[in-house]
Amino acid sequence: MIAKMLFTTVLLGIGLFFLIRRIVKLPSKYERKPKTLSAWSALDQGIDPTEIGEGE
């Protein structure tokens, strides 16, 4: 009886841990920062897009 209750509590704890971990991780997945600067995003930031690849 006690072992069954303890086992159920441990399983619920583990499940809750993974659920919270997944919820907390969710916003970083949808971050809107672009990894590369495209011509359109350069224009949005006031950068001349013709100058983006010349120095590389």
Summary of the structure (lengths in Angstrom):
residues: 56
radius of gyration: 24.0
end to end distance: 69.4
largest distance: 73.2
contacts: 89
relative contact order: 0.08
helix: 66%
strand: 0%
